[in-house]
Amino acid sequence: MTILVAYATAKGSTRGIAERLGSCIEGLGQSVDVRPVADVSDVHSYDVIVFGSAIHNGQWLAEASDAVGRLRSQFEGRRVWAFSVSSVGVTSTTLSKRLARFLRRVTPEPGAVRILRDAADVRDHRFFAGVIAPGDWPGFGRVVFTLMGGHYGDARDWADVCAWAGAIAAESTRDTERRT
Ligand SMILES: Cc1cc2nc3c(=O)[nH]c(=O)nc-3n(C[C@H](O)[C@H](O)[C@H](O)COP(=O)(O)O)c2cc1C
């Protein structure tokens, strides 16, 4: 069985997470393809699909949302693991810890993930924190970022990324064994 990890990125941090998910899953003995969502036109050969996007303005990037619409009919019955890369992940953040705790409670899932839940067998959706560089929030955005206790840098929690990959690999192995 080959697992597809498809991602959409604007500045590269989501690609880094997708590649790390791929290498961690591969390290657990599964075969993996890691590809940008824009390059994915057919998912029939994959039993398990890991699908992720950077978050802009609370939503997945357009190319990721478009891909969900485009591939929707192919997703039926397939196991999908979704992830979103934003300022606030489950275990780390580029904002203040206090604000992050609040945002984790109130931030809704991106619309594209809700559509995926209707179309596929979605096993989990996880938020990871990404990277914020000076210039990502220009002008007034920089002021707001500072008021939110924001700090520039790479907040990706690689241990959490690899642990999630481990859950994907373990559940995929169990499902395959059950079916054979
Ligand atoms: C234009 C823009 C809009 C963003 N909007 C949000 C947002 O609504 N919520 C959030 O938590 N992070 C937001 N971010 C932060 C990004 O999600 C974060 O930097 C992420 O690591 C970007 O992933 P990428 O490097 O793959 O593009 C935004 C960043 C930019 C540049």
The ligand as an SDF file (V2000), in Angstrom:
LIG
                    3D

 31 33  0  0  0  0  0  0  0  0999 V2000
   -1.3780   36.2980    4.1650 C   0  0  0  0  0  0  0  0  0  0  0  0
   -1.3110   35.3930    5.3660 C   0  0  0  0  0  0  0  0  0  0  0  0
   -2.4770   35.0930    6.0650 C   0  0  0  0  0  0  0  0  0  0  0  0
   -2.4230   34.2550    7.2010 C   0  0  0  0  0  0  0  0  0  0  0  0
   -3.5880   34.0000    7.8690 N   0  0  0  0  0  0  0  0  0  0  0  0
   -3.5260   33.2310    9.0000 C   0  0  0  0  0  0  0  0  0  0  0  0
   -4.7240   32.9500    9.7400 C   0  0  0  0  0  0  0  0  0  0  0  0
   -5.8270   33.3420    9.3890 O   0  0  0  0  0  0  0  0  0  0  0  0
   -4.6250   32.2160   10.8710 N   0  0  0  0  0  0  0  0  0  0  0  0
   -3.4130   31.7330   11.3120 C   0  0  0  0  0  0  0  0  0  0  0  0
   -3.3770   31.0840   12.3630 O   0  0  0  0  0  0  0  0  0  0  0  0
   -2.2620   31.9560   10.6110 N   0  0  0  0  0  0  0  0  0  0  0  0
   -2.2950   32.6820    9.4760 C   0  0  0  0  0  0  0  0  0  0  0  0
   -1.1410   32.9150    8.7690 N   0  0  0  0  0  0  0  0  0  0  0  0
    0.1060   32.2530    9.1880 C   0  0  0  0  0  0  0  0  0  0  0  0
    0.4080   31.0350    8.3000 C   0  0  0  0  0  0  0  0  0  0  0  0
   -0.6320   30.0720    8.3830 O   0  0  0  0  0  0  0  0  0  0  0  0
    1.7410   30.3900    8.7030 C   0  0  0  0  0  0  0  0  0  0  0  0
    2.7520   31.3490    8.4630 O   0  0  0  0  0  0  0  0  0  0  0  0
    2.0470   29.1080    7.9570 C   0  0  0  0  0  0  0  0  0  0  0  0
    3.2860   28.5910    8.4600 O   0  0  0  0  0  0  0  0  0  0  0  0
    2.1410   29.3400    6.4620 C   0  0  0  0  0  0  0  0  0  0  0  0
    2.4350   28.1250    5.7920 O   0  0  0  0  0  0  0  0  0  0  0  0
    3.3440   28.0770    4.4730 P   0  0  0  0  0  0  0  0  0  0  0  0
    4.7440   28.4860    4.8790 O   0  0  0  0  0  0  0  0  0  0  0  0
    3.2620   26.6670    4.0160 O   0  0  0  0  0  0  0  0  0  0  0  0
    2.7410   29.0210    3.4770 O   0  0  0  0  0  0  0  0  0  0  0  0
   -1.1730   33.7180    7.6380 C   0  0  0  0  0  0  0  0  0  0  0  0
   -0.0010   34.0320    6.9220 C   0  0  0  0  0  0  0  0  0  0  0  0
   -0.0610   34.8670    5.8140 C   0  0  0  0  0  0  0  0  0  0  0  0
    1.2180   35.1770    5.0740 C   0  0  0  0  0  0  0  0  0  0  0  0
  1  2  1  0
  2  3  1  0
  2 30  2  0
  3  4  2  0
  4  5  1  0
  4 28  1  0
  5  6  2  0
  6  7  1  0
  6 13  1  0
  7  8  2  0
  7  9  1  0
  9 10  1  0
 10 11  2  0
 10 12  1  0
 12 13  2  0
 13 14  1  0
 14 15  1  0
 14 28  1  0
 15 16  1  0
 16 17  1  0
 16 18  1  0
 18 19  1  0
 18 20  1  0
 20 21  1  0
 20 22  1  0
 22 23  1  0
 23 24  1  0
 24 25  2  0
 24 26  1  0
 24 27  1  0
 28 29  2  0
 29 30  1  0
 30 31  1  0
M  END
$$$$
